[in-house]
Amino acid sequence: MEVINIEAQTFEAMMNRFEAFCDRVESLCGDHRDKSLHRWLDNQDVCRILNISKRTLQTYRDCCLSIRAY
């Protein structure tokens, strides 16, 4: 086993940067965490937003086109 010594100031700086990194990851993940039902669109909403018919929407699904709302 190899032991590495670092100064306390260096360790604190590393910990601060790591905590900032963790906060950033949490922030980014939090933006996409809520996938509850109230955020999903039904067929009618998707058709209205894209200005397409229900048949066209089904064709997109059948042809494996991915339509996602952000």
Backbone as CSV, one residue per row, in Angstrom:
resi,resn,N_x,N_y,N_z,CA_x,CA_y,CA_z,C_x,C_y,C_z
1,MET,0.843,-1.169,0.000,0.000,0.000,0.000,0.893,1.239,0.000
2,GLU,0.519,2.205,-0.785,1.288,3.444,-0.880,0.564,4.543,-0.109
3,VAL,1.283,5.274,0.693,0.724,6.369,1.477,1.196,7.676,0.870
4,ILE,0.234,8.575,0.639,0.552,9.878,0.056,0.158,10.953,1.053
5,ASN,1.068,11.825,1.352,0.815,12.948,2.260,0.576,14.210,1.456
6,ILE,-0.456,14.961,1.822,-0.680,16.264,1.202,-0.939,17.278,2.308
7,GLU,-0.721,18.512,1.979,-0.944,19.578,2.952,-2.441,19.733,3.210
8,ALA,-2.774,20.163,4.406,-4.176,20.357,4.779,-4.851,21.355,3.856
9,GLN,-4.133,22.406,3.478,-4.697,23.425,2.594,-5.039,22.818,1.226
10,THR,-4.179,21.964,0.715,-4.422,21.300,-0.563,-5.628,20.371,-0.451
11,PHE,-5.702,19.630,0.658,-6.830,18.731,0.885,-8.142,19.513,0.942
12,GLU,-8.134,20.624,1.652,-9.346,21.447,1.746,-9.752,21.983,0.382
13,ALA,-8.787,22.399,-0.411,-9.086,22.898,-1.754,-9.693,21.779,-2.608
14,MET,-9.134,20.578,-2.502,-9.683,19.443,-3.252,-11.103,19.132,-2.805
15,MET,-11.340,19.157,-1.512,-12.678,18.870,-0.996,-13.688,19.928,-1.437
16,ASN,-13.276,21.186,-1.441,-14.172,22.261,-1.893,-14.543,22.088,-3.362
17,ARG,-13.568,21.740,-4.172,-13.841,21.539,-5.600,-14.738,20.316,-5.806
18,PHE,-14.504,19.265,-5.026,-15.330,18.069,-5.138,-16.771,18.358,-4.716
19,GLU,-16.938,19.118,-3.664,-18.285,19.485,-3.214,-18.992,20.343,-4.254
20,ALA,-18.256,21.252,-4.885,-18.841,22.082,-5.944,-19.266,21.198,-7.125
21,PHE,-18.436,20.221,-7.439,-18.760,19.283,-8.502,-20.034,18.500,-8.159
22,CYS,-20.120,17.998,-6.929,-21.305,17.249,-6.491,-22.560,18.116,-6.552
23,ASP,-22.440,19.370,-6.148,-23.583,20.286,-6.213,-24.041,20.481,-7.648
24,ARG,-23.098,20.603,-8.553,-23.429,20.794,-9.974,-24.143,19.559,-10.534
25,VAL,-23.638,18.383,-10.202,-24.269,17.145,-10.660,-25.689,17.040,-10.108
26,GLU,-25.860,17.339,-8.836,-27.196,17.312,-8.225,-28.135,18.283,-8.931
27,SER,-27.617,19.461,-9.255,-28.425,20.467,-9.939,-28.867,19.956,-11.315
28,LEU,-27.942,19.377,-12.055,-28.269,18.873,-13.385,-29.231,17.699,-13.316
29,CYS,-29.028,16.806,-12.382,-29.918,15.650,-12.236,-31.290,16.086,-11.735
30,GLY,-31.330,17.077,-10.881,-32.597,17.553,-10.351,-33.505,18.113,-11.416
31,ASP,-32.920,18.683,-12.473,-33.714,19.242,-13.563,-34.513,18.168,-14.288
32,HIS,-34.038,16.933,-14.262,-34.676,15.858,-15.018,-35.240,14.758,-14.123
33,ARG,-35.275,14.992,-12.851,-35.723,13.962,-11.913,-37.240,13.814,-11.916
34,ASP,-37.985,14.900,-12.047,-39.444,14.857,-11.938,-40.065,14.403,-13.263
35,LYS,-40.433,13.138,-13.320,-41.083,12.597,-14.522,-42.523,12.197,-14.202
36,SER,-43.137,12.949,-13.330,-44.492,12.611,-12.923,-45.475,12.833,-14.069
37,LEU,-46.652,12.286,-13.902,-47.639,12.260,-14.966,-48.056,13.650,-15.450
38,HIS,-48.041,14.651,-14.592,-48.511,15.967,-15.014,-47.600,16.624,-16.052
39,ARG,-46.420,16.090,-16.262,-45.514,16.664,-17.251,-45.578,15.959,-18.595
40,TRP,-46.291,14.841,-18.693,-46.378,14.085,-19.932,-47.490,14.663,-20.808
41,LEU,-47.327,14.531,-22.113,-48.324,15.011,-23.067,-49.125,13.832,-23.589
42,ASP,-50.414,14.045,-23.821,-51.202,12.984,-24.440,-51.142,13.149,-25.960
43,ASN,-51.753,12.200,-26.677,-51.695,12.217,-28.145,-52.221,13.521,-28.732
44,GLN,-53.329,13.989,-28.204,-53.945,15.207,-28.722,-53.023,16.407,-28.560
45,ASP,-52.377,16.511,-27.394,-51.453,17.620,-27.159,-50.273,17.572,-28.127
46,VAL,-49.721,16.375,-28.311,-48.582,16.226,-29.220,-48.986,16.604,-30.641
47,CYS,-50.132,16.135,-31.086,-50.600,16.459,-32.437,-50.802,17.962,-32.614
48,ARG,-51.371,18.596,-31.602,-51.613,20.038,-31.671,-50.287,20.813,-31.709
49,ILE,-49.361,20.432,-30.859,-48.077,21.138,-30.788,-47.292,20.976,-32.086
50,LEU,-47.297,19.767,-32.639,-46.540,19.505,-33.873,-47.327,19.813,-35.138
51,ASN,-48.613,20.146,-34.945,-49.493,20.432,-36.082,-49.535,19.250,-37.059
52,ILE,-49.782,18.055,-36.507,-49.889,16.844,-37.307,-51.158,16.102,-36.899
53,SER,-51.575,15.146,-37.735,-52.759,14.344,-37.420,-52.371,13.177,-36.512
54,LYS,-53.393,12.545,-35.942,-53.132,11.375,-35.097,-52.517,10.241,-35.913
55,ARG,-52.961,10.136,-37.167,-52.413,9.091,-38.051,-50.924,9.340,-38.305
56,THR,-50.536,10.581,-38.524,-49.130,10.909,-38.747,-48.299,10.598,-37.514
57,LEU,-48.840,10.915,-36.344,-48.146,10.601,-35.107,-47.932,9.095,-34.980
58,GLN,-48.963,8.321,-35.316,-48.823,6.863,-35.258,-47.805,6.370,-36.274
59,THR,-47.763,6.981,-37.430,-46.775,6.610,-38.438,-45.368,6.880,-37.926
60,TYR,-45.186,8.001,-37.261,-43.882,8.296,-36.659,-43.492,7.218,-35.654
61,ARG,-44.450,6.806,-34.849,-44.164,5.745,-33.864,-43.819,4.443,-34.565
62,ASP,-44.594,4.098,-35.592,-44.361,2.839,-36.304,-43.009,2.819,-37.003
63,CYS,-42.585,3.963,-37.440,-41.301,4.054,-38.166,-40.129,4.306,-37.216
64,CYS,-40.388,4.165,-35.939,-39.342,4.299,-34.909,-38.718,5.697,-34.840
65,LEU,-39.482,6.701,-35.173,-39.000,8.056,-34.988,-39.252,8.460,-33.549
66,SER,-38.324,9.095,-32.967,-38.458,9.491,-31.563,-38.924,10.941,-31.499
67,ILE,-40.089,11.127,-30.896,-40.603,12.476,-30.692,-40.682,12.680,-29.192
68,ARG,-39.889,13.634,-28.685,-39.881,13.878,-27.242,-40.105,15.345,-26.983
69,ALA,-40.819,15.618,-25.921,-41.032,17.003,-25.488,-40.063,17.295,-24.355
70,TYR,-39.426,18.448,-24.398,-38.486,18.830,-23.344,-39.086,19.929,-22.531
